[in-house]
Amino acid sequence: MSEHSLEIRDLHARIADGEEILKGVDLVVPRGEVHALMGPNGSGKSTLAKVMAGDPQYEVTGGDVLIDGESILEMEPDERARAGLYLAFQYPVEVPGVSIANFLRLALNARREEGDEIGVMEFYTKLQRAVKALDWDESIIERNLHEGFSGGEKKRSEILQLLVLESRYAILDETDSGLDVDALKVVAKGVNAARGPEFGALVITHYQRLLNYIVPDKVHVMAAGRIVKQGPKELAMELDTRGYDWIRVEAGLAPVGDDEHAPRVGA
């Protein structure tokens, strides 16, 4: 596999002392591409994101996760971030008393080698450019991180962090959750601004609507803790029309029918 990729190899994981959730996930996101990960609730998508970020609630029981050929499973979460991994959470947390500007400058310098810290003017130029890309007023950077933010503002803030922190790979866990169409377009605009030959992303979503604005290079479908189908961007449209049952049957799994925890993609 290319040394310039985010690679998940036969990954197995469970909640600590609990049941297995990930049951052999294989997935590769090359740098320069944006991939989508889709699947019904309970399929393991968010667990995959948390395992990759180093959430201590989960125990890896097999397999590996590599960034550019280097395993990250023995790294602490902050070391994974310095290695180039960024995770946008489904539910961003508030950080009272720390402004967005101060948080981002500290986080950016923590990722750099000693002596290579970003200068104040260079940082603010970079930050202002990112704020503009998200159609946001510059006054936002003096607000405390996520404190008093609406759901849409929190998601926009996370994309702002993505644009500033120079990550090589991003995991966007249901970034579209709770967003109206206007907010969705702004978030998508920010993700598209990050696209380039040195950046790869895995966009986790239930719904095809996000992929109208962030067009993926490849779509992976997850069910029962593993990837059961992969294909081009048109696969997302097919899911929107047909739902997930046909993929589960194709993979030898029982259909979910009308189970409330496995809604149709367009629901």
Buried (B, 14 or more C-beta within 10 A) or exposed (E): EEEBBBBBBEBBBBEEEEEBBBBBBBBBBBBBBBBBBBBBEBBBBBBBBBBBBBBEEBBBEEBEBBBBEEEBBEBEBEEBBBBBBBBBBBEBEEEEEBBBBBBBBEBBBEBEEEEEBBEEEEBBEBBEEBBEBBEBEEEBBEBBBBEEBEBBBBBBBBBBBBBBBBBBBBBBBBBBBBBEEEBBBBBBBBBEBBBEEEBBBBBBBBBBBBBBBBEBBBBBBBBBBBBBBBEEBEBBBBBBEEBBBBBBEEBEBEBBEEEEEBBBBEE
